[in-house]
Amino acid sequence: MNIQIYAGKKNFDTQKAERYFKERGIRYQRIDLNRQPLSKGEFNSVRQAVGLETLIDRDSPGYQRFNLAYHGLSPMTETLLIEHPELLKTPIVRNGKQATVGYCPEVWKDWA
């Protein structure tokens, strides 16, 4: 199992996700999206697993600044999410081709 937790700023769901894997002795790799954003390939893999809509953080200050509400689910939205990781809802938890966004222990228990 190769768990990766992508996170930007520390938030409560990210802390809960890290605690979930630590408490179960499951090794994971934490990736800071501000230092190492998702590559286009990683982004596409996550998008296929969870859908573009799920990746958008509507509470992000950048959501209004970049007018994401008006772009819809367009290629422009994808480009903005790749170039500005602060627009992504976190944590993004990957296990190969599988992925979740947010705190999803009901999905993660099936990965073990």
Buried (B, 14 or more C-beta within 10 A) or exposed (E): EEBBBBBBEEBEBBEEBBEBBEEEEBEBEBBBBEEEBBEEEBBEBBBEBBEBEBBBBEEBEBBEEBEBEEBEEEEBBBEBBBEBBBBBBBBBBBBEEBBBBBBBEEEBEEBE
